Amino acid sequence: MFRPWLNNIDLNKRILEIGPLAWPNVKKEQTKNVFYADVRSTDDVKEYYKNDKSVPQDKIVDIDYVIGGGGGIIHL
């Protein structure tokens, strides 16, 4: 396996994945307990990468939490 540490993740516990872009380590299909955070909202991530052909737009995951520049977290 490419990421052997993933075998040790307890999918029954809450998981916060930071910066998943289009390739999350833990997918929402695997557990309802995974949440995604980034410094940009989903729309902003898609806009930022819209001209980058190496990032498939249809695979960019929805961001649950935006980590704000002021040190706070904004729930979407």
Secondary structure, 3 states (H helix, E strand, C coil): CCCHHHHHCCCCCCEEEECCCCCCCCCCCCCCCEEEEECCCHHHHHHHCCCCCCCCHHHCCCCCEEECCCCCEEEC
